[in-house]
Amino acid sequence: MMRYARRLAAIAVSTTLVVAACGGSASPSPSGAGTQPPGSDAPATQAPPTQVEQVTLATFDTEFALTALDFNYGYPGFEFVKLQYDTLVQVDTGNNPQPLLATEWESNAGATEWTFTLRDDVTWHDGEPFTADDVAFTVRYQNDVVRGGGAFTTLRGFEAEVIDDTHVMITTPQPEPELARKLNLIVMLPEHIWDGVGDVEDLEESDRQITELADHTGTGPYMMGDYDPDRSYTFLANENYFLGAPAVKKIVVPIIKDTTALFSALRSGEVDAVVSALPAENIADFQNQPNLTLLEGPAFSSRVLQINAAHKPFDDPIVRRAIGMMIDPQELVDVAKLGQAVIGSQGYIHPNLPGAAAGLTLKRDYAAANALLEGAGYVDSNNDGVRETPDGTPMSYEVVAWAEEPDMVRAADLLVEWGAAIGLDLRTAATETNAAVDLVWPGFNRSESGPGPFDLAVWNWSAGVLNVPSQALQLFYHSDVVTGRLNVDFYESSEMDTLLDALAASTDQDERADLMTQIQELAAEDLPFIILWYPVDTYAFDSTVYDGWRFLDGLGMINKLSFLPQVYP
């Protein structure tokens, strides 16, 4: 797998210091035939806030060049990209699609033809005008040149037709009632910069051209200043930004890879904020720091137990259900996450999001789990405390956990303890994060690499996966290697595929809601993987330096809204 495609796919996987945001329940996105977005007029500009000269914001790893298509992590890397590049649609703090480069949009009855009206006062950083030609080029480029995974396959099969400078029609191969929400993930590319870059048949050469393009020209509120991917990045305010001058003139982002050093720099005042949530065990200490302000809120990232259905006996839903029955979700949250989490729903969708089905939490029942396994032929024939599969193989497995994440290791240790109560011999395998990723999701591309060489793994999916809840269900549960590109467990169910295909074809909101409930209920029965918890994250920053941080519901405080005039709710 090319380095370029691997990095693009990383938008869907968390880093070792995943962060997410606080906020209340999100509202549904505009969807259905002819629906107008909330606030369909462009956001009204207002007097810009008094600018802060500089904020020093530390991150935990290199983010590569941070051009539109060359970054490392979904968070915070993609959020840094969005400081430089704009999208047609920007979600507000409640994750509701709002106008940005587009002022309004509407669709035909089948939600397959979408017409976008664009702002006429936007220029690229180099002074060239932004027009519908750039939108059409971005759609073509995503289809013809970009070969990465994650958000960069969102526009597969889409076509774009320029109507005039400020109007463009996007045509989709199937109904896309939530297209506006999806477009929050697609940054617009300047045609005059990117045209021809990487547009060659040789994949390695294409990768080289894209990753070596050092141009950061966007329309966003910040421009890239000096940067050294091994040391730091500097973002400089675009004083002519169409929504008003950004609230911070300069953002300096030093890279501090050691977790202890990262938070020590925050405590000492060496940096003003960090991109990472505080470890649960350190929150009390930071509460007593007079120079720091703390913010807490629910995350849409998720800690999960991946179960490799490509390996026996985990292809058997009975085994997966028995594992679910051995888990006490409240004890898991209390011990592994020190209470700083929300119990996982086995339909995957966070309970704060629209479309989440209720009542799908796990309930421990050792007796039922043992009876289920016994009845299916998983017995302990030699009375050594470990069951064997029907072919006589001892049920002894490793639980991979990211060694750098104490909560994941604690979760694995609990699973080991609980497994013994139902005759499973489990062992914690604390593994360096990158090595663990290679075991579970080799190459970030399941269509090319196939199943990973693991049985069970405590894992993290980042908040961005839930940007479009209905799409998340497709990504995780569909057996097709493209549609279900995050189905790293290789779960297969014809019933599930049928429901997911019906959801993809439907534009009726009541029908879609019913299908989403059915899909989540089937997932809770089959348990392709087990959602352990959703974090409740706490962040710390020096409010005497800058207090304009805004949480984008479920994602984090490192986002465009934290630096713009308050033009969005």
N, C-alpha and C positions, 0 to 999 in steps of 0.2 A: 504494500500500500504506500502511495506517495506520502511524503512528509506533509505536503500541502493539504491533501484531503484528510489526513489524520487530524491535523490541527483544526480544520473547519468543523469536523465532527465533534470536537471537544466542547462545543456549545452545549451539548446535552449532558455532559458529565461534570460533576462538581470537582472543585479542587480540594486539597486537604484542609482548607479553611473556608468552607462554603458559608455564604452569608445570604440572608433573605430579609424580607421587610416586614414592618408592622402595618396594621391598618385593619379596617373592618371588612365586611363582606363586599365582594365585588358584584357589580351589576352585569347583566347579560350584555353582550356586544350587539350593535345593530345588525340585524340579520333578516333574511326573508326578502321577498320581491319588493323592489322599489323603496326600501327603508332608508330614511335619511339618518345620518349620524347624530348623536346628541351634540347640540351646539354646532349645527351644520355650517354656520358662518365661521370664518377663520377666527382664532382666538384674538380678542382685542388687546392691543398692546397698552401698556400703562407706563407711568413714569418709572424708570429703572430704579432699583434699590441703590443705596449708597454702596459703592464698590469696595470690597476688601482687596487689599493689594496682593496678598498671597496666602494660599493654604497649602500646607505640606501634608500629603495624604500617602501613607506608606502602603505598599502592596507586598505580597508574599513570594512572587515569582516573576520571571521575565514574561512579557506578553508579545515577544517578537516585535515586528516593526509597527504594529498597530495601524496599518493601512486598512482599507475596507475589507480586504480578504486575507490578511496576514496577522492573525492574533492567536493567542494560546488558549484562553479559557472563556467559557460562556459568561462567567462572572469572575472578576470584573472586566475582563478583556473586551467583551462585546459592548459593555456600557462605556468604556473608554473610546471605542470606535464611534459610538453614537454621539459622543461629544463633538466629533469632527464631521460626521456625516448625518444627514437627516433622512427620515423615512416619510412616506406619504402620510402616514397616520402615526400619532403618538398616543400611547395609553396614559391616562391620568393616574393619580395615586390610588384610585380604586380599580385600576385595570380596565377602564372603559375607553374605547377608541375615540379619539378626538382629532380634529384637523391639525395638520402641520404643514407639509408642502402642498397637500390637497386641502381645499376649502370645503368640499362637499363631494358626495358620491351617491350613486344609485345603481340598481341592477334591474335586469329584466325579470319576468315572472319565474324563470327557472334558475335564477342566481348564477347564470353562466356568462353573462355579459355585464360588465361593470364599467360605468363611465365616471371618470374622476375629473373634477375641475381643479386646476392648479393655481397657486398664487402667481401673480405676475410681477412681483417685486423682489424676487430672489436671485441672487448671483452666487456663483461659485467663488471660492476664496481668491481665485486669480482674476475675478472681475467678469468672467464670461457669464451670460445669462443662463439660468436654469429653465428648461422648457420641456414640453411633452416628448421631444426627441430623446432626452436623457432617460425618461421613464421607459420608453419603448426599448431603448438600448439596454437598460438594466434587465428587463425581462428577457430579451434575446440572449444577453450575456450569461444569465443564470442558466438558461437552457442549453446553449451551444458550447460554453467554455468551462463553466464551473462544474467540477466533478465531485465536490465534497459532499458530506452527509449533513445531517442535522437541518438547520434552518435553510441551508443553501440548496436543498432540493425542494423547498416549498413551492417554487414556481414551475416545477416540471410539467411540461405540456401546455403551459400558458402561452398565449399570444397577445401582442399589444399593437394597437393601431393608433397612429397619431391622427387626431381630428383637426386640431390647430395647435398653436403654441401653448394654449392653456387647457386643452382637453385631450384626454387619451382614453381609449377603450381597451380594457383587459378582458380577454375571452379565456374561459377555463374549460378543461376537458370534461369536468363533472361539476355538479352544483357546489358552490362555495359560499354558503350563507354567512360564514364567519370570515370572509376574505379581509375585511377591514382590520380585524384583530390580528390576522396573520401578517399583514403588511407592516405592522409595528416591528417586525424582525428583518425587514428587507431594506437595507440602506441603498439610497440612490447613487449611481455611479456617473461621473462626468464622461460623456461619450468622447469628448475631445482629448481626454487623458487615457482612457482604458481601451479605446477601439483598437483591436488587433493584438492586444497584450494577451499572451497565452493561447491565442486562437490558432493553434497548430495541432496536427494529429498526434505527434509524439507526446505522450503523457508526461514524461520526465522533463522535456523541454517546456511544455506548458506550465508545469509546476515551477520550474526555474524562473520563467518570465514573470509569473504572478507574484511569487514570494520576493523577488529581487526588485520589483517596482517600488521605489522609495517615495513616490508621490502621495501626499496626504490631502490633496485638494478635495474639499467637500463643500457643503453649504452650511455646516453646523456652527454652533456658538463658539467653538474653540478651534484653533489651528495648532498643529504640532510645532513645538519649538525644538530645542536641542533634545536629542535622546540617545541613550546608550542602552540597548536591551539588556545588558548585564548589570546596569547600575541604576538608571533612573530615566524618567520621561518628564517633559515639561509641556504643558498646554497653555497657550496664550489666548486671551479673550479676543473674539471677533467683535470689535466694537461696533461694526455695522450690521450685526445680526438683525434679521427682519422682525424678530419679536422683542428686540431691545438688547442693550448691552448686558452681557452676563454679569452675575453678582460678584464674581471673583476674577481679578485681572490675570493672575497667574496661578496655575495648579502644578505643584512640583510633586512627582510621584517617585520617591526612592524605593528601591527593591531591597527588602530585608527578608531573606529566605528562612532564617531561623525563627521559629515561632516565639520562643522566649525573648529573643532580642527585639522582635516586632512589637510585642506588648510592653516591653521595658522602655522602648523609645516613646511610646504613647504615655506611659506613666510619668516619665521624666520631663515631658514637654519637648523632646527632640522633634517629634512630629505632632501634628494637630489632630489627626484622625488616622484610622487604619481601615482597610476594606473589609476586615474580618470581624465576625462576631466574637465576643469574649467566650473563652471556654467556661462551661458552667461552673467548674470548680474555682474559677477566679473572679466571679462576679462580685462577691462580698468584698474582696480586696479593692476592686476598682470603685465600688460605691463610696469608699472612704477617701478617695483622692480628691482634694479640694479643687483642683484645676479641671476636673472632668465632669461632663454631663452624660448620663446614661439614658438610652432609649431602648425599649423592649417591644417586641411584637412577633406575631406568628410568621413562620416561613412557609413557602410553598415548595421548598426542597424536601426531600424525603430520604430517610434511612430505610433500606429494604433488605430482605433476605432473598437474594437471587437463588433460584433452584434450577439446576441444569436438567431440563427435560430431555436433553439429548443423551443423558447417561441414565442407565437403569440403576435403581428402581424409581428414579424421580420422574420418569415418563408416566408413572401410575398416579392418577389423582388421589388414590387412597393414601399413598405415602405422604403426598403433600398435605392432605387434609389432616392426617395424624400429626404432622409437624405443627400445623396451625393450632391443633387442640392442646399441644403441650405448652403453649406460650401464655403467660399471664401478662397482658399488655400494660396494666398499671404498674406491676412490679418492674417490667422492662423500662418504662419511662422513669420510674423513681430511682432505680439503681444505675442503669446505663447512662441516662441523661440527667440525673440528679433533679428530676422533676421539671426540667426546662424543655417540655415538649408536649405535643398533642398526640393522643393515641391514634394510630393509623387506621384508616378505613380501607377495607380490602377491595373496594372498588376503585382505589387509587386517588380519586379526585378529592382534594382537600375540602373539609367541611365548610370552609369559608367561601368556596367558589360556587357559582351557579351550576346547577346540574348534579351536585353531589348527592348520592343516594344515602339515606340514613340507615342506621342499624346494622352496619356491616363490620363491626369490630369483632375481634377474636374473643373467645371465652375458653379458659382452661378447663379441660376435662380429661384427666389422665385415664380414667377408667374407659371412657368412650374411645380414646385413641388406641389403647391397648386392645380393646375388643375389635376395633376396625382392622388393625393390622393382623391380629390373630385369625380373623375370619377370612382374610385375603391370602392366607398362606405364609405370612411373615412370622415365623415362629422361632423360639429359642430351643432348638432340638437338643442341645448338649448342656442346657442349664448353666451357661457361663455368664448370663446376664445380657448377652448380646443376641438379638434376633438374626436370623438368616433369611435371605430372599428365597423364593420357591426353588431356585436352582442351587441353593446351598451356600451362597456367598455371604459371609458375615456383613452385617449392616454397619460398617465402620467407615467414617468419612471425616474429612477435614472441613472446618468452617474458616474460610479465608476472611481476614479482616485487615483493614488498612492500619499498619503499625503506628503511623503518626497520629491516629485519631483515637484517643483514649475511650470515647464513648462506644466506638465500634468494637474495640477489643473487649470492653465490658459486656457488650451485647453478645458477642460470640461466647464468652465464658458462661453467661447465663444459659445460652442455648445448649452448651455442653452439659451443664448441670441438669437441665430439663430433659434432654435427650435420654439420659440414663434412666429416667422414670418410665420411658416407653420402650426400652430395649435398644436404643440407638447408641453406638459408640462414636461420639463426636469429639473432635480435638480442635482447639483453637490454633489457627495458623496465622499469626501476626506477620504480615507481609508488607514490604515497602510499597508505597502507593502505586507507583508506575508498574511494578512487577505484578501487583494485584490486578491492575487494569488489563494488563496483557493476558492474564489468566481468564478473565471474565469476558472481555470485549476486545479480542485481538484485532489490531489494526483499525479499531473503531468502524469496522465495516463487516457485518455478519454475512453479507452476500458473497464476499470474497474470501473471508477467513474461516467461515464455518463456526461451529460451537467451540467455546473455549475449554481448556482442560481443567475444569473445576467441577465440584459437586455442589457445594453450598458456599455462599459468600455474603457477608454483610457489606452493603454497597450504598452509594449515594447517587441520587438523581437530582440535578439542580433545578432551581425554581423555574427557569425558562421553559422547561418541558411542559409546564402547566399553563403556558401563555394562552393556549387554546385547548380547553379541557377535552372537547370532543376529539381533537386531533391526538391528544395524549393517549386516549384509549386505542386509537388506530395504531400508534407507534409501538405500544407495548404488547398488544394482544393479537394483532393480525399475524397470520402465519406467513404471508407473502414477505419476502426478504426486503422489498423496497417499502411497501406500505407499512410493514411492521419492523422498521429498521432498528428500533430499540428493543425488540423482542430477543434479547441476548440469551434467554433461556431456551429458545427454540420450542416454545409452547405451540401446540397445534390443536385446534378444535374447529371442526366444520360448522358447528352451531355458532361458535363465536364469530367466525369469518362471515357467516350469513348475516348476523346482526350488524356487524361493522359495515358490511357492504350496503346494507339497507340504510344505515345512518349516513353514509357518504352520499347516497343518492337522494336523500330526503331534504326538502326545503320547508316542510310544514313544522312549525315550532312545537306544537303539541306532540306530533309523532316523534320528533327528534328527542324530546324530553323523555318520552316513554322508552324509546330505544336505548338511550343512555342509561336509564335505570336498569333495564334488562341486562345490558352489557356488564354493568357493575355487579349486579347480583350473580351473574354467571361467573365472573371473575372471583367473587367471594366464595363461590362453591368449588371452583376448580383450583384456585390458588396457584396460578402460574408462577407468581412470586408473592412474598408476604411483605406488606407494608408495616414496618415496625413502629415508626413515629414520624411526625412532622416537627421539626425543631421550633421552639420559641426562642428567638435570638435576642441577645442584648448587645448593644453597641456603645462605645464610649468615644467622646470627642471633646475638644476644648472649645466651649461655646464663647469664650472671651475672644477667640480668634475669628470664628465664623459660626453662626447659629442658624444658617439657612438650610440645613440638611432636611430633605423631604424623603420619606419612605414611599417607594413605589410598592404598593400592596403585594406582599409575598416575595419580593425580589431583594430589595436592599436600598440603602441610602446613597449608593454610588450610582447615580443615574442623572440624566439630563435635567430633570425637574429640580434637582438640588442646586442648580446653578443658573436657572432662568429667572427672569421676572415672573411674578406669580400670576401667570396667564392661564393656568390650568387648575382645576379643583384638586 
